[in-house]
Amino acid sequence: MTTAKTLTLVLFGVFFIGAGANHFINPDFYMRMMPAYLPWHSGLVMLSGVAEIALGALLLIPRFQVMAAWGLIALLIAVFPANVNMTMHPELYPTIAQTALWIRLPIQGLLIAWAYWYTKR
């Protein structure tokens, strides 16, 4: 693996570990993101936080890198409805510009592409 790919891998893994930890530090933010049609909001917020921490950490272990990258892709797809819900209800996020909420949606695709890069040895 090239030095650049290794550095971005570490950055990506640490990003997800931090994002997952934030689910426990600031759960109310994530609770507001949850679409009304989903049950068990608190449990899903905690589960996604644990998944982000675990998959981010596993990404840093070469033996588990490919599996973790695929897991992050699945997770990013699974949480996309919460990002759409956030965009559709900007009143719940008065401190975030509506443009920023819309920009989050294609960023999800970029994160998926980034994770996909680590499925290749």
Secondary structure, 3 states (H helix, E strand, C coil): CCHHHHHHHHHHHHHHHHHHHHHHHCHHHHHHHCCCCCCCHHHHHHHHHHHHHHHHHHHCCHHHHHHHHHHHHHHHHHHHHHHHHHHHCHHHCCCCCHHHHHHHHHHHHHHHHHHHHCCCC
